[in-house]
Amino acid sequence: MRGAARTGTNLRAQGGELFRPQEVDFFFDLPDAGACQRLAATLGAREFAVDFRRVDAEVGDRYTLHARKAIRISVTEMQETTRQFRELATQQQGRYDGWAASGMMRPSGR
């Protein structure tokens, strides 16, 4: 089972209702504040709440961007969102780092 399908299964197992909008967090790794501002503007226009910050300077000179929105989780829609977010991150010389439904526990043993 891959990505969105596995997460949907885990969410259902934890009592989540996939037919109702869930708060979903999306994560990006970006090279600088300018890239974060550009991506934040794009995501803000799509009604995402967005914040970003510089990663610890000892780790590198990168930034992390977090976007959040209440959406209905479906495998096909999340796969398309992942495709779009990878493209948006690449346009900013960054990387899309995935998503998680708020409050969802990650599987143990990984």
N, C-alpha and C positions, 0 to 999 in steps of 0.2 A: 504494500500500500504506500502511496507517495504523498508528500506534502499536504495539500489541502484536504485530500480524502482522509488521511490519517488524523489530521487535526479535527475535522468534522466528527469522526468516529469518537475521538477522545472527548470532545465537547459534549456529545450526546451521552457518553458514559458518565460524565460528571453532572448530568442533569440539565445541561444547556438545551434550549429550544432553538433549533436552527431556522424555524419559520418566523421567529421574531428577530428584530434587529438586535445585534450584540455589539458592545463596545469592542472595537478591534484596534490594536496598536500595530503600527508599521514602522520599521526601522531602516535607516540609511546611514552609510558611512560616506562622508564627503570630504574633499580636500581643503576647503576653506570657507570662511563666513560668507563670501560672495555666492558660492555655489549653494549654500544653505538658504540664503535670501531668495535666490532665483527659484529654487525648488519649493520653498515655503510659499511663495507667491502663486505658483502653479497649483499646489495642493490646497491653498486657502481659497482659491477660486472654485475649487471642487468641494468646498465646505468641510475640509478637514481642519481640526485644531492642530497647530504645529508649534513645536518648540525645538531649539537646537542649542548645542553647547560644544565648546572645545573639549576634546579628549585630553586626558592628563598629558602634559608636555613631555613627561618621561617616556610615554608610549609612542609619541609621534606628534606631528603637527596636523592632525586631522580633526574633523568635527563629526558629531553624531546628530542626526535629525530624527525626531520622533513625531509621527502624525497619528491622529486618533479620529475615529468616526464610528457612529453606530450604523451598522449595515447588516443585512441578512447574509449569512454565510452559506454559500452554495459552492460546490466543487468547481463548476465551470466558471462562475463569476470570480472566485478567488484565483483561479489559474490565469484568467485574463488580467486581473489586477496585478498579479505578480509579473506577467509579461510587460504590462505598461510601466510598472514601477522600475523594473530592470532597465528599460529603455530610458526613462527619465533620469535615473541615476547615472547611466552611461553618458548621457548628454552633458552631465556636470562633472565628468571624470571621476565618478564615485561608484558606489556599489549599493544595491538594494540588499538589505540584510534579513528580510523576512517579516513575518507577522505573527501575532498571537492574539487570541480572544482574551479580553481582560478577565482576570480572575481564574483563568484556566491553568491548572497545574500541568507541568511538563511530566511526561512519563519518566518513571525512575529507571535506573539501570542503563542509562545512555551515557 
